[in-house]
Amino acid sequence: MAFLLFPLPAAVLVAAMSLAGAGTLLPRWLARAGVPLALAMVVVTFVGLALLSFTLFGLWLAVVAVLMTRRPRGG
């Protein structure tokens, strides 16, 4: 049941983080890729492949986590 309820809020999270973090928190390439990824997650969910949407979110989250830990610390 979680795979049916999770993908749409996850897509909203990806889109919101991409729009809000563009140029500040996220690199530009990741912010640009986030909105199309969120749209793909919504489409894939409505097609019936919610597990693929969950996987896409997991990959996006992993990339964000790695990039956030690799950032130089600001003073």
PQR file of N, CA, C, O and H, with PARSE charges and radii, in Angstrom:
ATOM      1  N   MET A   1       0.821  -1.196   0.000 -0.4000 1.5000
ATOM      2  CA  MET A   1       0.000   0.000   0.000 -0.0000 2.0000
ATOM      3  C   MET A   1       0.868   1.265   0.000  0.5500 1.7000
ATOM      4  O   MET A   1       0.489   2.282  -0.580 -0.5500 1.4000
ATOM      5  N   ALA A   2       2.015   1.195   0.644 -0.4000 1.5000
ATOM      6  CA  ALA A   2       2.877   2.378   0.692 -0.0000 2.0000
ATOM      7  C   ALA A   2       3.350   2.777  -0.701  0.5500 1.7000
ATOM      8  O   ALA A   2       3.529   3.965  -0.970 -0.5500 1.4000
ATOM      9  H   ALA A   2       2.323   0.368   1.115  0.4000 1.0000
ATOM     10  N   PHE A   3       3.556   1.813  -1.586 -0.4000 1.5000
ATOM     11  CA  PHE A   3       3.991   2.130  -2.943 -0.0000 2.0000
ATOM     12  C   PHE A   3       2.915   2.870  -3.715  0.5500 1.7000
ATOM     13  O   PHE A   3       3.223   3.573  -4.678 -0.5500 1.4000
ATOM     14  H   PHE A   3       3.410   0.848  -1.367  0.4000 1.0000
ATOM     15  N   LEU A   4       1.656   2.728  -3.313 -0.4000 1.5000
ATOM     16  CA  LEU A   4       0.579   3.443  -3.980 -0.0000 2.0000
ATOM     17  C   LEU A   4       0.395   4.850  -3.422  0.5500 1.7000
ATOM     18  O   LEU A   4      -0.052   5.743  -4.141 -0.5500 1.4000
ATOM     19  H   LEU A   4       1.406   2.157  -2.531  0.4000 1.0000
ATOM     20  N   LEU A   5       0.732   5.058  -2.162 -0.4000 1.5000
ATOM     21  CA  LEU A   5       0.531   6.360  -1.536 -0.0000 2.0000
ATOM     22  C   LEU A   5       1.758   7.250  -1.590  0.5500 1.7000
ATOM     23  O   LEU A   5       1.623   8.473  -1.551 -0.5500 1.4000
ATOM     24  H   LEU A   5       1.095   4.333  -1.578  0.4000 1.0000
ATOM     25  N   PHE A   6       2.927   6.690  -1.678 -0.4000 1.5000
ATOM     26  CA  PHE A   6       4.174   7.443  -1.566 -0.0000 2.0000
ATOM     27  C   PHE A   6       4.599   8.203  -2.820  0.5500 1.7000
ATOM     28  O   PHE A   6       5.099   9.319  -2.679 -0.5500 1.4000
ATOM     29  H   PHE A   6       3.037   5.696  -1.710  0.4000 1.0000
ATOM     30  N   PRO A   7       4.437   7.686  -4.024 -0.5600 1.5000
ATOM     31  CA  PRO A   7       5.053   8.323  -5.195  0.2800 2.0000
ATOM     32  C   PRO A   7       4.598   9.748  -5.498  0.5500 1.7000
ATOM     33  O   PRO A   7       5.423  10.567  -5.902 -0.5500 1.4000
ATOM     34  N   LEU A   8       3.342  10.071  -5.323 -0.4000 1.5000
ATOM     35  CA  LEU A   8       2.905  11.420  -5.672 -0.0000 2.0000
ATOM     36  C   LEU A   8       3.453  12.472  -4.705  0.5500 1.7000
ATOM     37  O   LEU A   8       3.936  13.503  -5.174 -0.5500 1.4000
ATOM     38  H   LEU A   8       2.672   9.406  -4.995  0.4000 1.0000
ATOM     39  N   PRO A   9       3.405  12.274  -3.388 -0.5600 1.5000
ATOM     40  CA  PRO A   9       4.068  13.244  -2.511  0.2800 2.0000
ATOM     41  C   PRO A   9       5.581  13.298  -2.734  0.5500 1.7000
ATOM     42  O   PRO A   9       6.189  14.357  -2.578 -0.5500 1.4000
ATOM     43  N   ALA A  10       6.189  12.179  -3.094 -0.4000 1.5000
ATOM     44  CA  ALA A  10       7.625  12.180  -3.383 -0.0000 2.0000
ATOM     45  C   ALA A  10       7.909  13.020  -4.624  0.5500 1.7000
ATOM     46  O   ALA A  10       8.911  13.734  -4.669 -0.5500 1.4000
ATOM     47  H   ALA A  10       5.695  11.319  -3.221  0.4000 1.0000
ATOM     48  N   ALA A  11       7.047  12.945  -5.621 -0.4000 1.5000
ATOM     49  CA  ALA A  11       7.226  13.762  -6.826 -0.0000 2.0000
ATOM     50  C   ALA A  11       7.088  15.247  -6.497  0.5500 1.7000
ATOM     51  O   ALA A  11       7.825  16.075  -7.033 -0.5500 1.4000
ATOM     52  H   ALA A  11       6.233  12.366  -5.584  0.4000 1.0000
ATOM     53  N   VAL A  12       6.156  15.579  -5.626 -0.4000 1.5000
ATOM     54  CA  VAL A  12       6.004  16.976  -5.203 -0.0000 2.0000
ATOM     55  C   VAL A  12       7.249  17.433  -4.443  0.5500 1.7000
ATOM     56  O   VAL A  12       7.696  18.566  -4.616 -0.5500 1.4000
ATOM     57  H   VAL A  12       5.558  14.907  -5.190  0.4000 1.0000
ATOM     58  N   LEU A  13       7.805  16.568  -3.613 -0.4000 1.5000
ATOM     59  CA  LEU A  13       9.029  16.902  -2.880 -0.0000 2.0000
ATOM     60  C   LEU A  13      10.195  17.147  -3.828  0.5500 1.7000
ATOM     61  O   LEU A  13      10.955  18.097  -3.642 -0.5500 1.4000
ATOM     62  H   LEU A  13       7.442  15.647  -3.473  0.4000 1.0000
ATOM     63  N   VAL A  14      10.343  16.307  -4.835 -0.4000 1.5000
ATOM     64  CA  VAL A  14      11.426  16.474  -5.812 -0.0000 2.0000
ATOM     65  C   VAL A  14      11.260  17.793  -6.559  0.5500 1.7000
ATOM     66  O   VAL A  14      12.228  18.533  -6.732 -0.5500 1.4000
ATOM     67  H   VAL A  14       9.725  15.535  -4.986  0.4000 1.0000
ATOM     68  N   ALA A  15      10.048  18.092  -7.000 -0.4000 1.5000
ATOM     69  CA  ALA A  15       9.807  19.335  -7.734 -0.0000 2.0000
ATOM     70  C   ALA A  15      10.033  20.554  -6.845  0.5500 1.7000
ATOM     71  O   ALA A  15      10.660  21.523  -7.272 -0.5500 1.4000
ATOM     72  H   ALA A  15       9.261  17.491  -6.859  0.4000 1.0000
ATOM     73  N   ALA A  16       9.529  20.514  -5.618 -0.4000 1.5000
ATOM     74  CA  ALA A  16       9.680  21.656  -4.717 -0.0000 2.0000
ATOM     75  C   ALA A  16      11.149  21.882  -4.351  0.5500 1.7000
ATOM     76  O   ALA A  16      11.616  23.020  -4.321 -0.5500 1.4000
ATOM     77  H   ALA A  16       9.019  19.727  -5.271  0.4000 1.0000
ATOM     78  N   MET A  17      11.863  20.810  -4.077 -0.4000 1.5000
ATOM     79  CA  MET A  17      13.278  20.944  -3.734 -0.0000 2.0000
ATOM     80  C   MET A  17      14.076  21.464  -4.928  0.5500 1.7000
ATOM     81  O   MET A  17      15.006  22.252  -4.758 -0.5500 1.4000
ATOM     82  H   MET A  17      11.483  19.885  -4.102  0.4000 1.0000
ATOM     83  N   SER A  18      13.722  21.032  -6.117 -0.4000 1.5000
ATOM     84  CA  SER A  18      14.425  21.496  -7.315 -0.0000 2.0000
ATOM     85  C   SER A  18      14.166  22.972  -7.575  0.5500 1.7000
ATOM     86  O   SER A  18      15.080  23.709  -7.946 -0.5500 1.4000
ATOM     87  H   SER A  18      12.967  20.392  -6.256  0.4000 1.0000
ATOM     88  N   LEU A  19      12.939  23.400  -7.385 -0.4000 1.5000
ATOM     89  CA  LEU A  19      12.615  24.808  -7.625 -0.0000 2.0000
ATOM     90  C   LEU A  19      13.183  25.706  -6.526  0.5500 1.7000
ATOM     91  O   LEU A  19      13.704  26.783  -6.815 -0.5500 1.4000
ATOM     92  H   LEU A  19      12.197  22.801  -7.084  0.4000 1.0000
ATOM     93  N   ALA A  20      13.087  25.276  -5.287 -0.4000 1.5000
ATOM     94  CA  ALA A  20      13.555  26.105  -4.168 -0.0000 2.0000
ATOM     95  C   ALA A  20      15.073  26.085  -4.040  0.5500 1.7000
ATOM     96  O   ALA A  20      15.675  27.080  -3.635 -0.5500 1.4000
ATOM     97  H   ALA A  20      12.664  24.401  -5.053  0.4000 1.0000
ATOM     98  N   GLY A  21      15.689  24.970  -4.380 -0.4000 1.5000
ATOM     99  CA  GLY A  21      17.123  24.849  -4.186 -0.0000 2.0000
ATOM    100  C   GLY A  21      17.956  25.163  -5.400  0.5500 1.7000
ATOM    101  O   GLY A  21      19.172  24.970  -5.381 -0.5500 1.4000
ATOM    102  H   GLY A  21      15.200  24.163  -4.710  0.4000 1.0000
ATOM    103  N   ALA A  22      17.340  25.637  -6.446 -0.4000 1.5000
ATOM    104  CA  ALA A  22      18.078  25.927  -7.682 -0.0000 2.0000
ATOM    105  C   ALA A  22      19.093  27.031  -7.451  0.5500 1.7000
ATOM    106  O   ALA A  22      18.739  28.165  -7.131 -0.5500 1.4000
ATOM    107  H   ALA A  22      16.353  25.794  -6.461  0.4000 1.0000
ATOM    108  N   GLY A  23      20.352  26.685  -7.617 -0.4000 1.5000
ATOM    109  CA  GLY A  23      21.418  27.662  -7.485 -0.0000 2.0000
ATOM    110  C   GLY A  23      21.900  27.909  -6.068  0.5500 1.7000
ATOM    111  O   GLY A  23      22.961  28.504  -5.878 -0.5500 1.4000
ATOM    112  H   GLY A  23      20.640  25.763  -7.877  0.4000 1.0000
ATOM    113  N   THR A  24      21.151  27.471  -5.072 -0.4000 1.5000
ATOM    114  CA  THR A  24      21.581  27.689  -3.688 -0.0000 2.0000
ATOM    115  C   THR A  24      21.980  26.377  -3.024  0.5500 1.7000
ATOM    116  O   THR A  24      23.138  26.192  -2.649 -0.5500 1.4000
ATOM    117  H   THR A  24      20.289  26.988  -5.227  0.4000 1.0000
ATOM    118  N   LEU A  25      21.035  25.482  -2.883 -0.4000 1.5000
ATOM    119  CA  LEU A  25      21.314  24.194  -2.241 -0.0000 2.0000
ATOM    120  C   LEU A  25      21.807  23.145  -3.223  0.5500 1.7000
ATOM    121  O   LEU A  25      22.681  22.337  -2.908 -0.5500 1.4000
ATOM    122  H   LEU A  25      20.095  25.632  -3.188  0.4000 1.0000
ATOM    123  N   LEU A  26      21.238  23.173  -4.406 -0.4000 1.5000
ATOM    124  CA  LEU A  26      21.542  22.152  -5.403 -0.0000 2.0000
ATOM    125  C   LEU A  26      22.322  22.745  -6.562  0.5500 1.7000
ATOM    126  O   LEU A  26      22.161  23.922  -6.884 -0.5500 1.4000
ATOM    127  H   LEU A  26      20.528  23.829  -4.662  0.4000 1.0000
ATOM    128  N   PRO A  27      23.163  21.940  -7.188 -0.5600 1.5000
ATOM    129  CA  PRO A  27      23.788  22.413  -8.431  0.2800 2.0000
ATOM    130  C   PRO A  27      22.713  22.648  -9.499  0.5500 1.7000
ATOM    131  O   PRO A  27      21.637  22.051  -9.455 -0.5500 1.4000
ATOM    132  N   ARG A  28      23.014  23.502 -10.431 -0.4000 1.5000
ATOM    133  CA  ARG A  28      22.008  23.835 -11.455 -0.0000 2.0000
ATOM    134  C   ARG A  28      21.562  22.625 -12.259  0.5500 1.7000
ATOM    135  O   ARG A  28      20.384  22.511 -12.598 -0.5500 1.4000
ATOM    136  H   ARG A  28      23.888  23.987 -10.468  0.4000 1.0000
ATOM    137  N   TRP A  29      22.483  21.720 -12.570 -0.4000 1.5000
ATOM    138  CA  TRP A  29      22.115  20.557 -13.388 -0.0000 2.0000
ATOM    139  C   TRP A  29      21.122  19.666 -12.645  0.5500 1.7000
ATOM    140  O   TRP A  29      20.227  19.088 -13.261 -0.5500 1.4000
ATOM    141  H   TRP A  29      23.440  21.813 -12.295  0.4000 1.0000
ATOM    142  N   LEU A  30      21.275  19.552 -11.334 -0.4000 1.5000
ATOM    143  CA  LEU A  30      20.351  18.717 -10.568 -0.0000 2.0000
ATOM    144  C   LEU A  30      19.005  19.406 -10.395  0.5500 1.7000
ATOM    145  O   LEU A  30      17.964  18.749 -10.414 -0.5500 1.4000
ATOM    146  H   LEU A  30      22.002  20.022 -10.834  0.4000 1.0000
ATOM    147  N   ALA A  31      19.016  20.712 -10.227 -0.4000 1.5000
ATOM    148  CA  ALA A  31      17.762  21.455 -10.123 -0.0000 2.0000
ATOM    149  C   ALA A  31      16.989  21.401 -11.436  0.5500 1.7000
ATOM    150  O   ALA A  31      15.763  21.294 -11.437 -0.5500 1.4000
ATOM    151  H   ALA A  31      19.862  21.246 -10.211  0.4000 1.0000
ATOM    152  N   ARG A  32      17.713  21.475 -12.555 -0.4000 1.5000
ATOM    153  CA  ARG A  32      17.049  21.377 -13.862 -0.0000 2.0000
ATOM    154  C   ARG A  32      16.504  19.980 -14.120  0.5500 1.7000
ATOM    155  O   ARG A  32      15.478  19.824 -14.783 -0.5500 1.4000
ATOM    156  H   ARG A  32      18.709  21.562 -12.553  0.4000 1.0000
ATOM    157  N   ALA A  33      17.172  18.985 -13.610 -0.4000 1.5000
ATOM    158  CA  ALA A  33      16.725  17.610 -13.820 -0.0000 2.0000
ATOM    159  C   ALA A  33      15.588  17.220 -12.890  0.5500 1.7000
ATOM    160  O   ALA A  33      14.872  16.258 -13.167 -0.5500 1.4000
ATOM    161  H   ALA A  33      18.005  19.112 -13.071  0.4000 1.0000
ATOM    162  N   GLY A  34      15.410  17.940 -11.802 -0.4000 1.5000
ATOM    163  CA  GLY A  34      14.413  17.563 -10.807 -0.0000 2.0000
ATOM    164  C   GLY A  34      12.979  17.691 -11.269  0.5500 1.7000
ATOM    165  O   GLY A  34      12.167  16.804 -11.007 -0.5500 1.4000
ATOM    166  H   GLY A  34      15.992  18.721 -11.577  0.4000 1.0000
ATOM    167  N   VAL A  35      12.646  18.770 -11.949 -0.4000 1.5000
ATOM    168  CA  VAL A  35      11.255  18.973 -12.379 -0.0000 2.0000
ATOM    169  C   VAL A  35      10.835  17.946 -13.431  0.5500 1.7000
ATOM    170  O   VAL A  35       9.757  17.366 -13.292 -0.5500 1.4000
ATOM    171  H   VAL A  35      13.305  19.491 -12.162  0.4000 1.0000
ATOM    172  N   PRO A  36      11.629  17.689 -14.479 -0.5600 1.5000
ATOM    173  CA  PRO A  36      11.242  16.619 -15.406  0.2800 2.0000
ATOM    174  C   PRO A  36      11.186  15.248 -14.732  0.5500 1.7000
ATOM    175  O   PRO A  36      10.355  14.409 -15.081 -0.5500 1.4000
ATOM    176  N   LEU A  37      12.072  15.031 -13.769 -0.4000 1.5000
ATOM    177  CA  LEU A  37      12.034  13.769 -13.030 -0.0000 2.0000
ATOM    178  C   LEU A  37      10.736  13.648 -12.239  0.5500 1.7000
ATOM    179  O   LEU A  37      10.133  12.575 -12.195 -0.5500 1.4000
ATOM    180  H   LEU A  37      12.747  15.712 -13.486  0.4000 1.0000
ATOM    181  N   ALA A  38      10.306  14.736 -11.617 -0.4000 1.5000
ATOM    182  CA  ALA A  38       9.045  14.710 -10.872 -0.0000 2.0000
ATOM    183  C   ALA A  38       7.866  14.431 -11.804  0.5500 1.7000
ATOM    184  O   ALA A  38       6.962  13.671 -11.455 -0.5500 1.4000
ATOM    185  H   ALA A  38      10.796  15.607 -11.653  0.4000 1.0000
ATOM    186  N   LEU A  39       7.875  15.040 -12.979 -0.4000 1.5000
ATOM    187  CA  LEU A  39       6.801  14.769 -13.946 -0.0000 2.0000
ATOM    188  C   LEU A  39       6.832  13.314 -14.411  0.5500 1.7000
ATOM    189  O   LEU A  39       5.789  12.681 -14.568 -0.5500 1.4000
ATOM    190  H   LEU A  39       8.609  15.658 -13.262  0.4000 1.0000
ATOM    191  N   ALA A  40       8.031  12.797 -14.627 -0.4000 1.5000
ATOM    192  CA  ALA A  40       8.147  11.388 -15.010 -0.0000 2.0000
ATOM    193  C   ALA A  40       7.651  10.478 -13.898  0.5500 1.7000
ATOM    194  O   ALA A  40       7.026   9.453 -14.168 -0.5500 1.4000
ATOM    195  H   ALA A  40       8.879  13.311 -14.500  0.4000 1.0000
ATOM    196  N   MET A  41       7.921  10.842 -12.657 -0.4000 1.5000
ATOM    197  CA  MET A  41       7.444  10.040 -11.529 -0.0000 2.0000
ATOM    198  C   MET A  41       5.921  10.009 -11.472  0.5500 1.7000
ATOM    199  O   MET A  41       5.329   8.968 -11.187 -0.5500 1.4000
ATOM    200  H   MET A  41       8.428  11.676 -12.437  0.4000 1.0000
ATOM    201  N   VAL A  42       5.287  11.146 -11.742 -0.4000 1.5000
ATOM    202  CA  VAL A  42       3.816  11.196 -11.734 -0.0000 2.0000
ATOM    203  C   VAL A  42       3.253  10.344 -12.861  0.5500 1.7000
ATOM    204  O   VAL A  42       2.314   9.577 -12.649 -0.5500 1.4000
ATOM    205  H   VAL A  42       5.768  11.992 -11.974  0.4000 1.0000
ATOM    206  N   VAL A  43       3.817  10.471 -14.052 -0.4000 1.5000
ATOM    207  CA  VAL A  43       3.329   9.697 -15.197 -0.0000 2.0000
ATOM    208  C   VAL A  43       3.504   8.204 -14.954  0.5500 1.7000
ATOM    209  O   VAL A  43       2.591   7.416 -15.199 -0.5500 1.4000
ATOM    210  H   VAL A  43       4.580  11.093 -14.225  0.4000 1.0000
ATOM    211  N   VAL A  44       4.673   7.825 -14.475 -0.4000 1.5000
ATOM    212  CA  VAL A  44       4.955   6.414 -14.217 -0.0000 2.0000
ATOM    213  C   VAL A  44       4.012   5.865 -13.153  0.5500 1.7000
ATOM    214  O   VAL A  44       3.586   4.713 -13.233 -0.5500 1.4000
ATOM    215  H   VAL A  44       5.415   8.465 -14.277  0.4000 1.0000
ATOM    216  N   THR A  45       3.688   6.679 -12.166 -0.4000 1.5000
ATOM    217  CA  THR A  45       2.770   6.232 -11.115 -0.0000 2.0000
ATOM    218  C   THR A  45       1.380   5.977 -11.682  0.5500 1.7000
ATOM    219  O   THR A  45       0.753   4.967 -11.363 -0.5500 1.4000
ATOM    220  H   THR A  45       4.034   7.615 -12.101  0.4000 1.0000
ATOM    221  N   PHE A  46       0.896   6.890 -12.522 -0.4000 1.5000
ATOM    222  CA  PHE A  46      -0.440   6.715 -13.081 -0.0000 2.0000
ATOM    223  C   PHE A  46      -0.505   5.600 -14.118  0.5500 1.7000
ATOM    224  O   PHE A  46      -1.580   5.061 -14.380 -0.5500 1.4000
ATOM    225  H   PHE A  46       1.406   7.711 -12.781  0.4000 1.0000
ATOM    226  N   VAL A  47       0.628   5.250 -14.707 -0.4000 1.5000
ATOM    227  CA  VAL A  47       0.662   4.119 -15.638 -0.0000 2.0000
ATOM    228  C   VAL A  47       0.551   2.807 -14.869  0.5500 1.7000
ATOM    229  O   VAL A  47       0.123   1.790 -15.415 -0.5500 1.4000
ATOM    230  H   VAL A  47       1.502   5.688 -14.494  0.4000 1.0000
ATOM    231  N   GLY A  48       0.936   2.840 -13.613 -0.4000 1.5000
ATOM    232  CA  GLY A  48       0.834   1.642 -12.790 -0.0000 2.0000
ATOM    233  C   GLY A  48       2.168   1.080 -12.363  0.5500 1.7000
ATOM    234  O   GLY A  48       2.236  -0.038 -11.852 -0.5500 1.4000
ATOM    235  H   GLY A  48       1.283   3.666 -13.169  0.4000 1.0000
ATOM    236  N   LEU A  49       3.225   1.833 -12.563 -0.4000 1.5000
ATOM    237  CA  LEU A  49       4.558   1.373 -12.197 -0.0000 2.0000
ATOM    238  C   LEU A  49       5.094   2.187 -11.021  0.5500 1.7000
ATOM    239  O   LEU A  49       6.145   2.820 -11.114 -0.5500 1.4000
ATOM    240  H   LEU A  49       3.169   2.740 -12.979  0.4000 1.0000
ATOM    241  N   ALA A  50       4.361   2.157  -9.930 -0.4000 1.5000
ATOM    242  CA  ALA A  50       4.718   2.966  -8.764 -0.0000 2.0000
ATOM    243  C   ALA A  50       6.065   2.549  -8.189  0.5500 1.7000
ATOM    244  O   ALA A  50       6.766   3.377  -7.608 -0.5500 1.4000
ATOM    245  H   ALA A  50       3.507   1.642  -9.855  0.4000 1.0000
ATOM    246  N   LEU A  51       6.435   1.301  -8.335 -0.4000 1.5000
ATOM    247  CA  LEU A  51       7.729   0.863  -7.824 -0.0000 2.0000
ATOM    248  C   LEU A  51       8.869   1.550  -8.580  0.5500 1.7000
ATOM    249  O   LEU A  51       9.900   1.863  -7.985 -0.5500 1.4000
ATOM    250  H   LEU A  51       5.865   0.627  -8.807  0.4000 1.0000
ATOM    251  N   LEU A  52       8.698   1.784  -9.862 -0.4000 1.5000
ATOM    252  CA  LEU A  52       9.707   2.510 -10.634 -0.0000 2.0000
ATOM    253  C   LEU A  52       9.800   3.955 -10.154  0.5500 1.7000
ATOM    254  O   LEU A  52      10.896   4.510 -10.075 -0.5500 1.4000
ATOM    255  H   LEU A  52       7.860   1.530 -10.345  0.4000 1.0000
ATOM    256  N   SER A  53       8.682   4.560  -9.840 -0.4000 1.5000
ATOM    257  CA  SER A  53       8.677   5.913  -9.307 -0.0000 2.0000
ATOM    258  C   SER A  53       9.406   5.965  -7.967  0.5500 1.7000
ATOM    259  O   SER A  53      10.160   6.901  -7.702 -0.5500 1.4000
ATOM    260  H   SER A  53       7.791   4.109  -9.904  0.4000 1.0000
ATOM    261  N   PHE A  54       9.184   4.979  -7.141 -0.4000 1.5000
ATOM    262  CA  PHE A  54       9.873   4.884  -5.851 -0.0000 2.0000
ATOM    263  C   PHE A  54      11.376   4.739  -6.061  0.5500 1.7000
ATOM    264  O   PHE A  54      12.166   5.331  -5.326 -0.5500 1.4000
ATOM    265  H   PHE A  54       8.571   4.219  -7.357  0.4000 1.0000
ATOM    266  N   THR A  55      11.769   3.965  -7.047 -0.4000 1.5000
ATOM    267  CA  THR A  55      13.186   3.776  -7.359 -0.0000 2.0000
ATOM    268  C   THR A  55      13.815   5.075  -7.868  0.5500 1.7000
ATOM    269  O   THR A  55      14.932   5.414  -7.478 -0.5500 1.4000
ATOM    270  H   THR A  55      11.127   3.484  -7.644  0.4000 1.0000
ATOM    271  N   LEU A  56      13.112   5.797  -8.730 -0.4000 1.5000
ATOM    272  CA  LEU A  56      13.617   7.080  -9.227 -0.0000 2.0000
ATOM    273  C   LEU A  56      13.814   8.069  -8.085  0.5500 1.7000
ATOM    274  O   LEU A  56      14.801   8.804  -8.050 -0.5500 1.4000
ATOM    275  H   LEU A  56      12.205   5.522  -9.047  0.4000 1.0000
ATOM    276  N   PHE A  57      12.864   8.079  -7.150 -0.4000 1.5000
ATOM    277  CA  PHE A  57      12.998   8.966  -5.999 -0.0000 2.0000
ATOM    278  C   PHE A  57      14.206   8.575  -5.150  0.5500 1.7000
ATOM    279  O   PHE A  57      14.946   9.441  -4.683 -0.5500 1.4000
ATOM    280  H   PHE A  57      12.062   7.482  -7.179  0.4000 1.0000
ATOM    281  N   GLY A  58      14.402   7.291  -4.953 -0.4000 1.5000
ATOM    282  CA  GLY A  58      15.547   6.823  -4.179 -0.0000 2.0000
ATOM    283  C   GLY A  58      16.865   7.213  -4.819  0.5500 1.7000
ATOM    284  O   GLY A  58      17.799   7.606  -4.120 -0.5500 1.4000
ATOM    285  H   GLY A  58      13.801   6.588  -5.332  0.4000 1.0000
ATOM    286  N   LEU A  59      16.953   7.111  -6.133 -0.4000 1.5000
ATOM    287  CA  LEU A  59      18.171   7.511  -6.843 -0.0000 2.0000
ATOM    288  C   LEU A  59      18.403   9.013  -6.740  0.5500 1.7000
ATOM    289  O   LEU A  59      19.530   9.456  -6.519 -0.5500 1.4000
ATOM    290  H   LEU A  59      16.193   6.792  -6.700  0.4000 1.0000
ATOM    291  N   TRP A  60      17.336   9.798  -6.901 -0.4000 1.5000
ATOM    292  CA  TRP A  60      17.462  11.244  -6.786 -0.0000 2.0000
ATOM    293  C   TRP A  60      17.898  11.633  -5.378  0.5500 1.7000
ATOM    294  O   TRP A  60      18.755  12.499  -5.205 -0.5500 1.4000
ATOM    295  H   TRP A  60      16.421   9.438  -7.081  0.4000 1.0000
ATOM    296  N   LEU A  61      17.312  10.996  -4.384 -0.4000 1.5000
ATOM    297  CA  LEU A  61      17.668  11.274  -2.999 -0.0000 2.0000
ATOM    298  C   LEU A  61      19.114  10.903  -2.704  0.5500 1.7000
ATOM    299  O   LEU A  61      19.797  11.607  -1.960 -0.5500 1.4000
ATOM    300  H   LEU A  61      16.616  10.292  -4.525  0.4000 1.0000
ATOM    301  N   ALA A  62      19.578   9.821  -3.272 -0.4000 1.5000
ATOM    302  CA  ALA A  62      20.969   9.413  -3.072 -0.0000 2.0000
ATOM    303  C   ALA A  62      21.928  10.430  -3.695  0.5500 1.7000
ATOM    304  O   ALA A  62      22.948  10.768  -3.095 -0.5500 1.4000
ATOM    305  H   ALA A  62      19.024   9.249  -3.876  0.4000 1.0000
ATOM    306  N   VAL A  63      21.605  10.916  -4.892 -0.4000 1.5000
ATOM    307  CA  VAL A  63      22.454  11.924  -5.546 -0.0000 2.0000
ATOM    308  C   VAL A  63      22.482  13.206  -4.718  0.5500 1.7000
ATOM    309  O   VAL A  63      23.544  13.798  -4.525 -0.5500 1.4000
ATOM    310  H   VAL A  63      20.776  10.641  -5.380  0.4000 1.0000
ATOM    311  N   VAL A  64      21.323  13.635  -4.229 -0.4000 1.5000
ATOM    312  CA  VAL A  64      21.260  14.837  -3.402 -0.0000 2.0000
ATOM    313  C   VAL A  64      22.076  14.651  -2.124  0.5500 1.7000
ATOM    314  O   VAL A  64      22.806  15.554  -1.715 -0.5500 1.4000
ATOM    315  H   VAL A  64      20.460  13.154  -4.385  0.4000 1.0000
ATOM    316  N   ALA A  65      21.956  13.497  -1.502 -0.4000 1.5000
ATOM    317  CA  ALA A  65      22.690  13.234  -0.260 -0.0000 2.0000
ATOM    318  C   ALA A  65      24.199  13.262  -0.488  0.5500 1.7000
ATOM    319  O   ALA A  65      24.940  13.846   0.304 -0.5500 1.4000
ATOM    320  H   ALA A  65      21.363  12.764  -1.834  0.4000 1.0000
ATOM    321  N   VAL A  66      24.646  12.640  -1.556 -0.4000 1.5000
ATOM    322  CA  VAL A  66      26.086  12.627  -1.846 -0.0000 2.0000
ATOM    323  C   VAL A  66      26.580  14.041  -2.139  0.5500 1.7000
ATOM    324  O   VAL A  66      27.634  14.440  -1.644 -0.5500 1.4000
ATOM    325  H   VAL A  66      24.045  12.166  -2.199  0.4000 1.0000
ATOM    326  N   LEU A  67      25.841  14.793  -2.927 -0.4000 1.5000
ATOM    327  CA  LEU A  67      26.271  16.150  -3.256 -0.0000 2.0000
ATOM    328  C   LEU A  67      26.240  17.073  -2.045  0.5500 1.7000
ATOM    329  O   LEU A  67      27.078  17.966  -1.926 -0.5500 1.4000
ATOM    330  H   LEU A  67      24.985  14.469  -3.329  0.4000 1.0000
ATOM    331  N   MET A  68      25.290  16.868  -1.152 -0.4000 1.5000
ATOM    332  CA  MET A  68      25.217  17.713   0.041 -0.0000 2.0000
ATOM    333  C   MET A  68      26.359  17.406   1.000  0.5500 1.7000
ATOM    334  O   MET A  68      26.847  18.310   1.679 -0.5500 1.4000
ATOM    335  H   MET A  68      24.609  16.142  -1.248  0.4000 1.0000
ATOM    336  N   THR A  69      26.791  16.166   1.069 -0.4000 1.5000
ATOM    337  CA  THR A  69      27.902  15.836   1.956 -0.0000 2.0000
ATOM    338  C   THR A  69      29.245  16.229   1.352  0.5500 1.7000
ATOM    339  O   THR A  69      30.218  16.396   2.086 -0.5500 1.4000
ATOM    340  H   THR A  69      26.394  15.432   0.517  0.4000 1.0000
ATOM    341  N   ARG A  70      29.318  16.378   0.043 -0.4000 1.5000
ATOM    342  CA  ARG A  70      30.562  16.739  -0.638 -0.0000 2.0000
ATOM    343  C   ARG A  70      30.760  18.249  -0.731  0.5500 1.7000
ATOM    344  O   ARG A  70      31.839  18.702  -1.112 -0.5500 1.4000
ATOM    345  H   ARG A  70      28.527  16.241  -0.553  0.4000 1.0000
ATOM    346  N   ARG A  71      29.749  19.026  -0.393 -0.4000 1.5000
ATOM    347  CA  ARG A  71      29.854  20.484  -0.495 -0.0000 2.0000
ATOM    348  C   ARG A  71      30.884  21.030   0.466  0.5500 1.7000
ATOM    349  O   ARG A  71      31.007  20.544   1.591 -0.5500 1.4000
ATOM    350  H   ARG A  71      28.873  18.657  -0.083  0.4000 1.0000
ATOM    351  N   PRO A  72      31.621  22.030   0.039 -0.5600 1.5000
ATOM    352  CA  PRO A  72      32.541  22.674   0.979  0.2800 2.0000
ATOM    353  C   PRO A  72      31.733  23.460   2.021  0.5500 1.7000
ATOM    354  O   PRO A  72      30.701  24.056   1.713 -0.5500 1.4000
ATOM    355  N   ARG A  73      32.216  23.442   3.216 -0.4000 1.5000
ATOM    356  CA  ARG A  73      31.499  24.150   4.286 -0.0000 2.0000
ATOM    357  C   ARG A  73      31.759  25.636   4.188  0.5500 1.7000
ATOM    358  O   ARG A  73      32.901  26.078   4.068 -0.5500 1.4000
ATOM    359  H   ARG A  73      33.054  22.958   3.466  0.4000 1.0000
ATOM    360  N   GLY A  74      30.679  26.400   4.243 -0.4000 1.5000
ATOM    361  CA  GLY A  74      30.798  27.854   4.185 -0.0000 2.0000
ATOM    362  C   GLY A  74      31.077  28.436   5.570  0.5500 1.7000
ATOM    363  O   GLY A  74      30.699  27.853   6.587 -0.5500 1.4000
ATOM    364  H   GLY A  74      29.751  26.040   4.341  0.4000 1.0000
ATOM    365  N   GLY A  75      31.716  29.546   5.598 -0.4000 1.5000
ATOM    366  CA  GLY A  75      32.066  30.181   6.851 -0.0000 2.0000
ATOM    367  C   GLY A  75      31.057  31.121   7.257  0.5500 1.7000
ATOM    368  O   GLY A  75      31.190  31.756   8.303 -0.5500 1.4000
ATOM    369  H   GLY A  75      32.023  30.020   4.773  0.4000 1.0000
TER
END
